[in-house]
Structures are given as C-alpha cells and as structure tokens.
Amino acid sequence: MGDLLIRNIPEHLKKELEQAAKRDGQSLSAKSIDLLRRSLAEDTAAPEKPFVSAWDALRSAFVEHDAVDDEYSKIMDEIEAERKRDFGRPVDLE
C-alpha cells in the first residue's frame, strides 16, 4: 500500500475528521480512507449530464410558459431572420 501526504488541511476540517473518526471508532487514517473511497464511488457513479443543444434549451423555456408549437416557431424564425439580417454589419464601438 502507498502513502498519501495531504498538506495545508484547514484546522477546522482536521478537527471534524478527527471527531468523525473517534465517533466511529476508527483511526484518523482509516476514516480518511473510508471517506475518500465513498466520495470516489459517489463521484464515479454520478451520471454525466446529457448534451442539450441550444435549440432544445430554448424550447424547454417556452414549454415552461406553454408557448410552444406555432408561437415558438414564429419567435425562432424571427430570431433567425434577425441574425441573418445582422450578419456582416460593422460593429459600432461608440
């Protein structure tokens, strides 16, 4: 087994760790290993967030306000038309 040295642990965190170890009848090292193991297991078990396109994110905002179908399409068409109209226009820095 290897050793791990962790430097600069805040004093209050070290005290909490010591108290947890004492409460559970474990050494400081054993409690630290236990907490690291559980944290890693939880971290690796957490599902990745699925990819959501900007289009889907906008659509979900409209669904929340019950503004889907024709109204949603109309607004998205207006946004796209404005984007196309604005493309290539010089930037006004004043």
C-alpha positions in Angstrom: 0.0 0.0 0.0 1.1 3.5 -0.7 1.2 6.6 1.5 -0.5 9.9 0.8 0.5 13.2 2.4 -2.0 16.0 2.3 -0.7 19.4 3.2 -2.4 22.5 4.4 -5.6 21.0 5.6 -7.7 23.7 7.4 -7.6 23.2 11.1 -11.4 23.0 11.4 -11.6 20.3 8.7 -8.9 18.2 10.5 -10.9 18.5 13.8 -14.1 17.4 12.1 -12.3 14.4 10.6 -10.8 13.6 14.0 -14.2 13.8 15.6 -15.8 11.6 13.0 -13.0 9.0 13.3 -13.4 9.0 17.1 -17.2 8.7 16.9 -16.9 5.7 14.5 -14.2 4.1 16.5 -11.7 4.4 13.6 -8.2 5.8 13.3 -7.7 9.1 11.5 -6.2 7.2 8.6 -8.9 4.6 8.4 -11.7 7.3 8.5 -9.9 9.3 5.8 -9.6 6.2 3.5 -13.2 5.4 4.1 -14.4 9.0 3.2 -12.1 9.1 0.2 -13.4 5.7 -1.0 -17.1 6.7 -0.6 -16.5 10.1 -2.2 -14.8 8.5 -5.3 -17.6 5.9 -5.6 -20.2 8.6 -5.5 -18.3 10.7 -8.0 -17.9 7.9 -10.5 -21.5 6.7 -10.1 -22.9 10.1 -10.9 -24.4 10.1 -14.4 -23.0 12.5 -16.9 -25.3 15.3 -17.9 -26.7 14.6 -21.4 -25.9 17.0 -24.2 -28.6 19.6 -24.7 -28.5 21.8 -27.8 -29.2 25.5 -27.6 -32.4 24.9 -29.6 -33.6 22.3 -27.1 -32.7 24.5 -24.2 -34.7 27.4 -25.7 -37.6 25.1 -26.5 -37.8 23.9 -22.9 -38.0 27.5 -21.7 -41.0 28.0 -24.0 -42.6 24.8 -22.8 -42.5 26.0 -19.2 -44.6 29.0 -20.3 -46.9 26.9 -22.5 -45.7 28.8 -25.6 -44.8 26.0 -27.9 -45.7 25.0 -31.5 -46.7 27.9 -33.7 -45.7 30.7 -31.2 -42.3 29.0 -30.6 -41.7 28.5 -34.3 -42.6 32.1 -35.1 -40.3 33.5 -32.5 -37.4 31.3 -33.6 -38.0 32.3 -37.2 -37.8 36.0 -36.2 -34.6 35.4 -34.3 -33.1 33.6 -37.2 -34.2 36.3 -39.7 -32.7 39.0 -37.4 -29.5 37.0 -37.1 -29.2 36.7 -40.9 -30.0 40.4 -41.4 -27.4 41.5 -38.8 -24.6 39.2 -40.2 -21.7 41.1 -41.6 -22.8 44.5 -40.3 -19.8 46.5 -39.0 -19.6 46.8 -35.2 -20.3 50.3 -33.8 -17.8 50.8 -31.0 -19.1 54.2 -29.9 
